[in-house]
């Protein structure tokens, strides 16, 4: 499987990253371990998690359990050096990890990271990510009403203090690199600016949503990533399962994500449903599996650091990993472009 350096770092990661947010609810510990072993056997060396996972559903009772699944695998396998581990600190407003639901601060980063280290049963984290900005985000279906004019201005001190703590943790060997998630171009430039002024750690990645259904990253953020050498970690590349075709015709498989969250976080709608069907038909026209077509497209994008795949069954995982064997023809890409031109933002 293709591997390359992530952003400006020395981390060599696979083009596919194993997502883990179902481990602890939809998947058992043993199933999580089996997914890790299968992924490593097929060339993946990158695992993404977060302190609030699992998210299907999110709850105080299960927060951190996904990290514990990974931690027990690390302890039992003695293969820590074989994997790049990425995790995240939850942003402002989430009460599953911090009871007060407070923002990310210089003071709470250290205990949050040390909690992740304990659950992961490791001495260091390769990539520590800020799950979403304290000031809010246009992700999670907020782009239709996003209005940054209400944000507090003069946030330089917040950026400075957080980056200072991250820099201390790098010096202590507890983390290697940091990245952001659900960020904007302005937010990324502030992190870069503060790093350049203080000689602090420079962000190497941004984990934002990206799929055939959600390509707003192709605009300003793709330009930023190109010029600043930052890798995109694409989450929900299958549109929470919509682009697999398994929900076509109103089907809702038992135990699937839609069975738990009927609207798939706002992704299933009157606007997205017919567009999903068009992409599924393109795959059928060219004899492709729709999930593999969607993943192969994401992996081919010039700004892609790694595409985060998730699965609840080994069959799904095998299908997703096999997408790396596919090269989309010009005819397929032309058909995809035609749908995109007609439906640029169906989510």
C-alpha positions in Angstrom: 0.0 0.0 0.0 1.2 3.5 -0.8 2.9 5.3 2.1 4.2 8.8 2.2 5.3 11.5 4.6 2.4 13.3 6.4 2.7 17.0 5.7 6.1 18.4 6.7 6.7 15.7 9.3 8.8 12.5 9.3 5.8 10.4 9.9 5.3 7.9 7.1 1.7 6.9 6.9 -0.4 4.7 4.6 -2.9 6.3 2.2 -5.6 4.6 4.2 -6.0 5.2 7.9 -8.0 2.8 10.1 -10.8 4.6 11.8 -11.9 3.3 15.2 -15.0 5.2 16.3 -17.2 2.0 16.4 -15.0 0.1 18.8 -16.6 -0.2 22.2 -20.2 0.0 21.0 -20.9 -1.4 17.6 -17.7 -3.5 17.8 -16.2 -5.5 20.6 -12.7 -5.3 21.9 -11.9 -8.6 20.1 -13.3 -7.3 16.8 -11.3 -4.1 17.2 -8.1 -6.1 17.6 -9.0 -8.3 14.6 -9.5 -5.1 12.5 -6.1 -3.8 13.5 -4.3 -7.0 12.7 -6.0 -7.3 9.3 -5.3 -3.7 8.5 -1.6 -4.1 9.4 -1.3 -7.3 7.4 -2.6 -5.4 4.3 -0.3 -2.4 4.6 -2.1 0.1 6.8 0.1 1.5 9.5 -2.1 4.4 10.7 -4.9 4.3 13.3 -7.1 7.3 14.2 -9.1 7.6 17.5 -10.2 10.3 20.0 -10.8 10.7 23.7 -14.6 10.8 23.2 -14.8 7.7 21.0 -16.8 5.5 20.4 -19.4 7.8 18.8 -22.1 5.3 17.8 -23.5 6.7 20.0 -21.5 9.2 22.1 -21.9 8.9 25.8 -20.1 9.7 29.1 -20.2 6.0 30.0 -18.2 4.9 26.9 -15.9 7.9 26.3 -12.4 6.6 26.1 -13.3 3.0 25.5 -12.0 3.1 21.9 -8.6 4.2 23.2 -8.7 1.3 25.7 -9.4 -1.2 22.9 -6.3 0.1 21.1 -4.3 0.1 24.3 -5.1 -3.5 25.1 -4.0 -4.4 21.6 -0.7 -2.5 22.0 -0.1 -4.2 25.4 -0.8 -7.7 24.0 0.9 -7.4 20.6 4.1 -5.6 21.4 3.8 -3.9 18.0 3.7 -0.3 19.1 6.5 0.6 16.7 4.5 -0.7 13.8 1.7 1.8 14.0 1.2 5.5 13.9 -1.4 6.5 16.5 -3.4 9.6 16.2 -5.9 10.8 18.8 -7.7 14.0 19.7 -8.7 16.3 22.5 -12.4 17.3 22.5 -13.3 20.9 21.8 -15.6 23.4 23.6 -19.1 22.2 24.5 -18.5 18.5 24.7 -19.2 17.0 28.2 -18.3 13.4 27.5 -14.6 13.8 28.2 -14.7 16.9 30.5 -17.8 17.3 32.7 -17.7 21.1 32.4 -17.8 21.0 28.7 -15.1 23.7 28.7 -12.8 24.8 25.8 -9.4 23.5 25.0 -6.9 25.4 27.1 -3.2 25.3 27.9 -4.1 23.9 31.3 -6.3 21.0 30.3 -4.3 19.7 27.3 -1.8 18.0 29.5 -4.2 16.0 31.7 -6.2 15.1 28.5 -3.2 13.9 26.7 -1.9 12.0 29.7 -5.4 10.3 30.0 -5.1 9.2 26.4 -1.6 7.9 27.0 -2.9 5.8 29.9 -5.8 4.4 28.0 -3.7 3.7 24.9 -1.0 2.1 27.1 1.8 3.9 25.3 4.5 6.4 26.2 3.9 8.7 23.2 1.3 9.8 20.7 2.4 10.3 17.2 -0.3 12.8 16.2 -2.3 14.8 18.7 -5.3 16.7 17.2 -7.6 19.4 18.4 -11.0 17.9 17.6 -12.7 21.2 16.7 -11.9 24.9 17.4 -13.1 26.5 20.6 -14.8 29.2 18.6 -17.0 26.7 16.7 -16.9 25.1 13.3 -18.8 25.0 10.0 -18.6 21.3 10.0 -21.2 18.9 11.3 -23.8 20.4 8.9 -23.2 23.9 10.3 -22.0 25.3 7.0 -25.5 26.4 6.0 -25.8 28.8 8.9 -22.2 29.5 9.7 -21.6 33.1 10.8 -18.1 33.9 12.1 -19.0 37.6 12.8 -20.1 36.6 16.3 -16.7 35.2 17.2 -14.5 36.9 19.8 -11.6 38.7 18.1 -8.0 38.9 19.4 -7.4 35.2 20.0 -3.7 35.4 19.6 -3.1 34.6 23.3 -5.2 31.5 23.2 -3.3 30.1 20.2 0.0 31.1 21.8 -0.7 29.4 25.1 -2.1 26.2 23.6 0.9 25.9 21.3 3.2 26.5 24.2 1.9 23.5 26.1 2.0 21.3 23.0 5.6 22.4 22.5 6.4 21.4 26.1 4.8 17.9 25.5 6.8 17.4 22.4 10.0 18.2 24.3 9.0 15.7 27.0 8.5 13.0 24.3 4.8 12.5 25.1 3.7 13.6 21.6 5.5 13.9 18.3 3.3 16.1 16.2 0.1 18.0 16.3 -2.7 18.6 13.9 -6.2 20.2 13.8 -9.6 19.0 12.9 -12.8 20.6 11.6 -10.7 23.8 11.2 -11.0 26.7 8.8 -8.3 28.3 6.6 -8.1 31.3 9.0 -7.6 29.0 12.0 -4.9 27.0 10.2 -3.0 30.2 9.3 -3.2 31.4 12.9 -1.6 28.1 14.1 1.1 28.4 11.4 1.7 32.1 12.3 2.1 31.3 16.0 4.4 28.4 15.3 6.6 30.5 13.1 6.8 33.3 15.6 7.5 31.2 18.6 9.4 28.3 17.0 6.7 26.0 18.4 5.4 22.8 16.8 3.9 23.3 13.3 0.7 21.6 12.4 1.2 18.8 10.0 -2.4 17.7 9.3 -6.0 18.7 9.2 -8.7 16.2 9.7 -11.9 17.5 8.0 -14.8 15.8 6.3 -14.2 15.0 2.6 -16.1 12.8 0.2 -17.8 12.8 -3.2 -20.7 14.5 -1.3 -18.7 17.0 0.6 -15.8 18.7 -1.3 -15.7 22.2 0.2 -12.1 21.4 1.1 -11.2 21.6 -2.6 -11.3 25.4 -2.4 -9.3 27.5 0.1 -8.1 24.7 2.4 -6.7 22.7 -0.5 -4.7 25.8 -1.5 -3.5 26.3 2.0 -2.4 22.7 2.4 -0.5 22.9 -0.9 1.5 25.9 0.0 2.0 25.1 3.7 2.7 21.4 3.3 -0.2 20.1 5.4 -1.9 16.7 4.8 -5.7 16.2 4.8 -7.0 13.3 6.8 -10.3 12.8 5.3 -13.1 11.6 7.6 -16.5 10.2 6.4 -15.1 9.5 2.9 -18.2 7.2 2.4 -20.6 9.8 3.6 -21.3 7.8 6.8 -22.0 4.8 4.6 -24.3 6.4 2.1 -21.8 6.0 -0.7 -21.6 2.3 -0.2 -25.1 1.9 -1.7 -26.3 -0.1 1.3 -29.0 2.4 2.1 -30.4 2.6 -1.5 -34.1 2.1 -1.8 -34.7 2.9 1.8 -32.9 -0.1 3.1 -31.6 0.2 6.7 -29.5 -2.9 7.7 -29.9 -3.9 11.3 -27.0 -2.7 13.4 -25.8 -0.2 10.7 -25.0 3.4 11.6 -28.4 4.6 10.1 -30.1 2.1 12.4 -28.5 4.0 15.3 -28.7 7.5 13.9 -31.5 7.8 11.3 -30.2 11.0 9.8 -26.5 10.1 9.8 -25.6 13.4 11.4 -27.7 15.4 8.9 -26.1 13.6 5.9 -29.3 11.8 4.9 -31.7 14.2 3.4 -34.0 15.0 0.5 -31.0 16.7 -1.2 -28.4 14.0 -0.7 -30.5 10.9 -1.4 -30.9 11.4 -5.1 -27.2 12.4 -5.5 -26.0 9.3 -3.7 -28.0 7.2 -6.2 -26.3 9.0 -9.1 -22.9 8.1 -7.8 -23.9 4.5 -7.1 -25.2 4.2 -10.7 -21.9 5.5 -12.0 -20.1 2.8 -10.1 -22.5 0.2 -11.5 -22.0 1.6 -15.0 -18.3 1.0 -14.9 -18.4 -2.3 -13.0 -17.1 -0.9 -9.8 -18.0 -1.3 -6.1 -19.5 2.0 -5.1 -17.5 2.2 -1.8 -14.3 1.4 -3.6 -15.0 4.0 -6.2 -15.6 6.7 -3.5 -12.5 5.8 -1.6 -10.3 5.6 -4.7 -11.4 9.0 -5.7 -10.5 10.5 -2.3 -7.2 8.8 -2.2 -6.3 10.3 -5.6 -6.7 13.9 -4.6 -3.5 15.8 -4.6 -3.9 17.2 -1.1 -4.7 13.9 0.5 -2.6 12.8 3.5 -4.7 9.7 4.4 -8.3 8.6 3.9 -9.9 7.4 7.2 -11.9 4.2 6.7 -14.2 2.6 9.2 -15.9 -0.7 9.3 -18.1 -2.8 11.6 -17.5 -6.0 9.8 -14.4 -7.7 8.4 -16.1 -7.9 5.0 -16.5 -4.1 4.9 -12.9 -3.6 6.0 -11.6 -5.9 3.2 -13.7 -4.1 0.6 -12.4 -0.7 1.8 -8.8 -1.8 1.8 -9.1 -3.3 -1.7 -10.0 0.2 -3.0 -6.2 0.9 -3.2 -6.0 -1.6 -6.0 -8.3 0.5 -8.2 -7.3 3.4 -10.5 -10.3 5.3 -11.8 -10.4 5.8 -15.5 -10.9 9.1 -17.3 -14.5 8.0 -18.1 -15.3 7.4 -14.5 -13.8 10.7 -13.5 -15.7 12.5 -16.2 -19.0 11.0 -14.9 -18.1 12.0 -11.3 -17.2 15.5 -12.5 -20.6 15.8 -14.2 -22.5 14.9 -11.0 -20.3 17.3 -9.0 -21.0 20.2 -11.4 -24.7 19.6 -11.0 -24.7 18.9 -7.2 -21.6 20.5 -5.7 -22.8 20.6 -2.0 -25.6 18.0 -1.5 -24.8 17.7 2.3 
